[in-house]
Amino acid sequence: MTPKYNKVHNRFKYNGIHFNHEDLKEVAYSLIKEGETFEKVTGNFLIDWLNDKDYLIVYTSGSTGLPKPIKLKKQAMVNSAIATGDFFGLQPGDSALHCLPSHYIAGKMMFVRALVLGLELDFVEPSSQPIFDYKKHYDFCAMVPLQLKHTINYVQNIKTIIVGGSMVTKPLLEKISNSTSRFFETYGMTETVTHVAVKQLQSIKNTGEAHFKALPNVTFNKDKRGCLIINAPKLVEEALVTNDIIDLKSETSFKLLGRYDNVINSGGIKLFPEQIEEKLQSTIKERYIVAGEADDTLGEKLILIIENPDESIEVIFKAIEKLKTLDKFEIPKHIYITDKFIETSTGKIQRNETLKAVLG
């Protein structure tokens, strides 16, 4: 029988203590009244989760525009938690580390997974460098790349770590490859109740994968643009058409190529910024993005925007031109410098807003 959203698993623990449905309400009120700022947010979420409504209002991250409210069915969130538990083999009594903020869906879902699957959840203050018991064994944890970057030397006792929210950089991938934990990059969004697909990353004991694989009860196809269509009836009622261009390998696996709205058409050649950015990682250590600028001859020309580089533009250009992985069309025509990228509240770069600010 599928668990219901108004039930609390009898193996659930929050910071070492089991709470039933009514007890958890008291905990939530206490967090709101006496907790730190991050705990107040969590308390408000728990109050919303434990009320009689069958839905929650959650907000998108705003990485492709302004954050917007979305109504999610609580049962869809339960179904997502079950799919994650099935894919990763999570069992009642397993331990989980929660270090994500509860403002957005990823942080909310860590609590839902614990409540539904009966996990023993340790919740620590969300920060770019979470502080937790490095010696304690955990079965499961979710982080954003920045958190993993700062804690990669302390996660050897975490069995499985999922990473999402932004790109996993090449330097971080190299550090992951020397770790004994299991790492998975996730693909998903608020509308799909976090991840609907994951891709295993190479580590000491595990082989890396090139394609994202679907979670249970999720299938994929693509539209005429080559963009991913997600079929997840237990999460969303209708098929969800995305703007993510993919190479579809099967109805349950795909390779992500880039965003349709980021594609640059330069002299009739389609360039994918995300793929070019990946190739540039070995050359540029600062944050950067690739974009298109209007050009009378090419229609759009490829440009590179870097945040406060240490090297001069001339030195960077020479280093890029030496890269053998870049096609000649993938070499930027111009490099711009910016003091600070425009970001979302979660630290994601807002490409369009940054581009407008740089080009004036």
C-alpha positions as CSV (number, residue, x, y, z in Angstrom):
1,M,0.0,0.0,0.0
2,T,1.3,3.4,-0.9
3,P,1.9,5.7,2.1
4,K,-0.2,8.8,2.4
5,Y,1.0,12.3,3.0
6,N,-0.7,12.6,6.4
7,K,1.2,9.7,7.9
8,V,4.5,9.8,9.7
9,H,6.6,6.6,9.5
10,N,7.2,4.9,12.8
11,R,10.9,4.7,12.2
12,F,11.2,8.4,11.4
13,K,13.6,10.4,13.6
14,Y,14.5,14.0,13.6
15,N,17.9,14.8,15.2
16,G,17.8,11.4,17.0
17,I,14.2,11.6,18.4
18,H,11.1,10.0,17.0
19,F,8.0,12.2,16.6
20,N,4.5,11.3,15.6
21,H,2.2,13.6,13.6
22,E,1.0,15.6,16.6
23,D,4.4,15.8,18.3
24,L,5.9,17.1,15.0
25,K,3.5,20.0,15.0
26,E,4.8,21.0,18.4
27,V,8.3,20.8,17.1
28,A,7.4,23.0,14.2
29,Y,5.8,25.6,16.5
30,S,8.9,25.5,18.6
31,L,11.2,26.0,15.6
32,I,9.1,29.0,14.5
33,K,9.1,30.6,17.9
34,E,12.6,29.9,19.2
35,G,14.7,28.6,16.3
36,E,17.4,30.2,14.2
37,T,16.4,31.7,10.9
38,F,16.9,28.4,8.9
39,E,14.9,26.5,11.6
40,K,12.0,29.0,11.4
41,V,11.7,28.3,7.6
42,T,11.7,24.6,8.4
43,G,9.1,25.0,11.0
44,N,6.8,26.9,8.6
45,F,7.3,24.1,6.0
46,L,6.4,21.4,8.6
47,I,3.3,23.3,9.6
48,D,2.2,23.5,6.0
49,W,3.0,19.8,5.5
50,L,1.1,18.6,8.5
51,N,-2.1,20.7,7.9
52,D,-5.3,19.2,6.3
53,K,-4.6,20.6,2.8
54,D,-3.6,18.1,0.1
55,Y,-1.1,20.5,-1.6
56,L,1.8,22.9,-0.9
57,I,2.7,26.2,-2.6
58,V,6.4,26.1,-3.4
59,Y,8.6,28.5,-5.4
60,T,10.9,27.8,-8.3
61,S,14.6,28.7,-7.9
62,G,14.4,31.5,-10.5
63,S,17.4,30.4,-12.5
64,T,15.5,30.9,-15.8
65,G,13.4,33.9,-14.7
66,L,11.7,35.2,-11.6
67,P,10.8,32.7,-8.9
68,K,7.2,31.7,-9.4
69,P,4.7,29.9,-7.1
70,I,3.7,26.3,-8.0
71,K,1.0,24.2,-6.4
72,L,2.3,20.7,-5.7
73,K,0.1,17.8,-4.5
74,K,1.5,16.4,-1.3
75,Q,0.8,12.9,-2.6
76,A,3.1,13.6,-5.6
77,M,5.8,14.6,-3.1
78,V,5.2,11.3,-1.3
79,N,5.5,9.4,-4.7
80,S,8.7,11.2,-5.5
81,A,10.1,10.2,-2.1
82,I,9.2,6.5,-2.7
83,A,10.8,6.6,-6.2
84,T,14.0,8.0,-4.7
85,G,13.9,5.3,-1.9
86,D,13.4,2.5,-4.5
87,F,16.2,3.7,-6.8
88,F,18.8,4.1,-4.1
89,G,17.6,1.2,-2.0
90,L,16.8,3.3,1.1
91,Q,15.3,1.3,4.0
92,P,13.5,2.3,7.2
93,G,16.0,3.2,9.9
94,D,18.6,4.4,7.4
95,S,20.4,7.6,8.3
96,A,20.3,10.8,6.3
97,L,22.1,14.1,6.5
98,H,20.1,17.2,5.6
99,C,22.0,20.3,4.9
100,L,19.8,22.1,2.4
101,P,17.7,25.2,3.0
102,S,14.0,24.5,3.4
103,H,12.9,27.5,1.2
104,Y,12.9,25.4,-2.0
105,I,11.8,22.0,-3.1
106,A,15.1,20.1,-2.6
107,G,15.3,21.0,1.1
108,K,11.6,20.3,1.6
109,M,11.9,16.9,-0.1
110,M,14.7,15.7,2.3
111,F,12.2,16.0,5.1
112,V,9.4,14.3,3.1
113,R,11.8,11.4,2.3
114,A,12.5,11.0,5.9
115,L,8.9,11.2,7.0
116,V,7.7,8.7,4.3
117,L,10.6,6.3,4.2
118,G,11.3,6.2,7.9
119,L,14.8,7.7,7.8
120,E,16.7,9.0,10.8
121,L,17.3,12.6,9.7
122,D,20.1,14.8,11.1
123,F,19.4,18.4,10.1
124,V,22.3,20.9,10.2
125,E,22.5,24.5,9.4
126,P,22.5,25.0,5.6
127,S,25.6,26.9,4.4
128,S,28.2,26.7,1.7
129,Q,30.3,24.6,4.0
130,P,27.9,22.5,6.2
131,I,29.2,21.4,9.6
132,F,28.3,17.9,10.6
133,D,29.6,14.9,12.4
134,Y,32.3,13.8,10.0
135,K,32.8,10.5,11.8
136,K,29.2,9.4,11.8
137,H,28.0,7.0,9.1
138,Y,25.1,8.3,6.9
139,D,23.3,6.3,4.2
140,F,22.1,9.3,2.2
141,C,22.7,13.0,1.6
142,A,21.8,15.7,-0.9
143,M,24.1,18.7,-1.6
144,V,24.6,21.5,-4.1
145,P,28.0,21.4,-5.8
146,L,29.4,24.3,-3.7
147,Q,28.6,22.4,-0.5
148,L,30.3,19.3,-1.9
149,K,33.3,21.3,-3.0
150,H,33.9,22.5,0.5
151,T,33.2,19.2,2.3
152,I,34.6,16.6,-0.2
153,N,37.4,15.7,2.2
154,Y,34.9,14.9,4.9
155,V,32.2,12.8,3.2
156,Q,33.9,9.4,3.2
157,N,31.3,8.1,5.8
158,I,28.3,9.1,3.6
159,K,27.3,6.1,1.4
160,T,25.3,7.9,-1.2
161,I,25.4,11.6,-2.1
162,I,23.1,13.2,-4.7
163,V,24.3,16.5,-6.2
164,G,22.1,19.0,-8.0
165,G,21.1,22.6,-8.5
166,S,24.0,23.7,-10.8
167,M,26.8,22.2,-12.9
168,V,29.3,19.9,-11.3
169,T,32.6,21.3,-12.4
170,K,35.5,19.4,-13.7
171,P,37.8,20.1,-10.7
172,L,35.0,18.8,-8.4
173,L,34.6,15.7,-10.6
174,E,38.3,15.0,-10.2
175,K,38.0,15.2,-6.4
176,I,34.9,13.0,-6.5
177,S,36.8,10.4,-8.5
178,N,39.2,10.0,-5.5
179,S,36.4,9.4,-3.0
180,T,34.9,6.1,-1.8
181,S,31.3,7.3,-1.6
182,R,28.7,7.0,-4.3
183,F,27.8,10.2,-6.1
184,F,24.9,10.9,-8.5
185,E,24.2,14.1,-10.4
186,T,20.5,14.8,-10.5
187,Y,18.2,16.2,-13.2
188,G,14.9,17.7,-12.2
189,M,13.0,20.9,-11.3
190,T,10.4,22.1,-8.9
191,E,7.6,21.1,-11.3
192,T,8.8,17.5,-11.2
193,V,9.1,17.5,-7.4
194,T,13.0,17.5,-7.6
195,H,14.9,14.9,-9.6
196,V,13.3,12.5,-12.1
197,A,16.7,11.2,-13.4
198,V,20.2,10.7,-12.1
199,K,23.6,10.0,-13.5
200,Q,26.3,8.2,-11.5
201,L,29.6,10.0,-11.3
202,Q,32.9,8.2,-11.2
203,S,34.5,7.5,-7.8
204,I,36.9,4.9,-6.5
205,K,34.4,2.1,-6.3
206,N,31.9,3.2,-8.9
207,T,31.9,3.7,-12.7
208,G,30.7,7.0,-14.1
209,E,27.9,7.2,-16.6
210,A,27.3,9.4,-19.6
211,H,23.5,9.4,-19.5
212,F,20.8,10.3,-17.0
213,K,18.6,7.4,-16.0
214,A,15.0,7.7,-15.1
215,L,13.7,7.1,-11.6
216,P,10.9,4.5,-11.3
217,N,7.6,5.3,-13.1
218,V,9.2,8.0,-15.3
219,T,9.8,7.9,-19.1
220,F,11.1,10.3,-21.6
221,N,10.7,11.4,-25.2
222,K,11.4,14.6,-27.1
223,D,9.6,17.2,-29.2
224,K,10.4,18.6,-32.7
225,R,13.0,21.0,-31.2
226,G,14.8,18.1,-29.7
227,C,13.8,19.1,-26.2
228,L,13.0,16.6,-23.4
229,I,9.5,15.7,-22.6
230,I,9.0,14.1,-19.2
231,N,6.2,11.6,-18.5
232,A,5.8,11.2,-14.8
233,P,2.1,10.5,-14.1
234,K,2.7,10.0,-10.3
235,L,4.3,13.4,-10.1
236,V,2.6,15.6,-12.7
237,E,-0.7,15.0,-14.3
238,E,0.3,15.8,-17.9
239,A,3.5,15.4,-19.8
240,L,6.0,18.2,-19.1
241,V,7.7,19.8,-22.1
242,T,11.1,21.3,-21.1
243,N,13.5,23.6,-22.9
244,D,16.4,21.2,-22.4
245,I,17.9,19.8,-25.6
246,I,18.8,16.2,-25.3
247,D,20.2,13.1,-27.1
248,L,17.5,10.5,-26.3
249,K,19.1,7.1,-25.8
250,S,15.9,5.3,-24.8
251,E,12.6,6.0,-23.1
252,T,14.4,5.9,-19.8
253,S,17.8,7.5,-20.5
254,F,19.2,10.7,-22.2
255,K,22.2,12.9,-22.5
256,L,21.8,16.5,-21.7
257,L,23.1,18.9,-24.4
258,G,22.0,22.3,-23.3
259,R,19.1,24.8,-23.0
260,Y,17.1,25.6,-26.1
261,D,16.8,29.2,-25.0
262,N,20.6,29.4,-24.6
263,V,21.5,28.0,-28.1
264,I,23.6,30.5,-30.1
265,N,23.1,30.5,-33.9
266,S,26.3,31.9,-35.3
267,G,26.5,32.0,-39.1
268,G,24.1,29.1,-39.3
269,I,25.9,26.9,-36.8
270,K,24.2,26.0,-33.6
271,L,26.4,26.4,-30.5
272,F,25.5,25.0,-27.1
273,P,26.9,27.2,-24.3
274,E,26.8,24.5,-21.7
275,Q,29.0,22.2,-23.8
276,I,31.5,25.0,-24.6
277,E,31.6,26.0,-20.9
278,E,32.5,22.4,-19.9
279,K,35.4,22.4,-22.4
280,L,36.7,25.7,-20.9
281,Q,36.9,24.4,-17.4
282,S,40.5,23.4,-17.6
283,T,41.5,26.9,-18.7
284,I,39.5,29.4,-16.6
285,K,39.3,29.0,-12.8
286,E,36.9,31.9,-12.1
287,R,33.2,31.8,-12.8
288,Y,32.2,32.4,-16.4
289,I,29.4,31.9,-18.9
290,V,29.3,31.7,-22.7
291,A,26.6,33.7,-24.6
292,G,25.6,35.2,-27.9
293,E,25.8,38.8,-28.9
294,A,24.1,40.3,-31.9
295,D,26.4,40.6,-35.0
296,D,25.7,42.1,-38.4
297,T,27.6,39.3,-40.2
298,L,27.0,36.1,-38.2
299,G,23.6,37.0,-36.7
300,E,25.1,36.1,-33.3
301,K,28.7,35.9,-32.3
302,L,30.1,33.8,-29.4
303,I,31.2,35.8,-26.4
304,L,32.7,34.9,-23.0
305,I,31.9,36.7,-19.8
306,I,34.3,36.2,-16.8
307,E,33.8,37.3,-13.2
308,N,36.9,39.1,-11.9
309,P,39.7,37.1,-13.7
310,D,43.3,37.2,-12.4
311,E,44.7,37.0,-15.8
312,S,44.5,39.5,-18.6
313,I,42.1,39.1,-21.5
314,E,45.1,38.5,-23.8
315,V,46.5,35.7,-21.7
316,I,43.0,34.1,-21.4
317,F,42.5,34.3,-25.2
318,K,45.9,32.6,-25.9
319,A,45.0,29.8,-23.4
320,I,41.6,29.2,-25.1
321,E,43.1,29.1,-28.6
322,K,45.5,26.3,-27.5
323,L,42.6,24.1,-26.4
324,K,42.4,21.1,-28.7
325,T,38.9,20.2,-27.5
326,L,37.3,23.3,-28.9
327,D,36.1,23.6,-32.5
328,K,37.1,26.8,-34.3
329,F,33.5,28.0,-34.1
330,E,33.6,27.5,-30.3
331,I,36.3,30.0,-29.7
332,P,34.8,33.2,-28.3
333,K,35.0,36.3,-30.6
334,H,35.1,38.6,-27.6
335,I,35.7,38.4,-23.8
336,Y,33.9,40.7,-21.4
337,I,34.8,41.2,-17.7
338,T,32.2,41.7,-15.0
339,D,32.7,42.5,-11.3
340,K,29.8,40.3,-10.2
341,F,27.4,38.0,-11.9
342,I,23.7,38.6,-11.3
343,E,22.4,35.6,-9.2
344,T,19.3,34.0,-7.9
345,S,18.8,33.8,-4.1
346,T,20.3,30.3,-4.3
347,G,23.5,31.5,-6.0
348,K,22.7,30.4,-9.6
349,I,23.9,32.7,-12.3
350,Q,21.0,34.5,-14.1
351,R,22.3,34.3,-17.7
352,N,19.9,36.7,-19.4
353,E,20.1,39.4,-16.7
354,T,23.9,39.2,-16.6
355,L,24.1,39.4,-20.4
356,K,21.9,42.5,-20.4
357,A,24.0,44.1,-17.7
358,V,27.3,43.4,-19.4
359,L,26.1,44.5,-22.9
360,G,24.2,47.5,-21.6
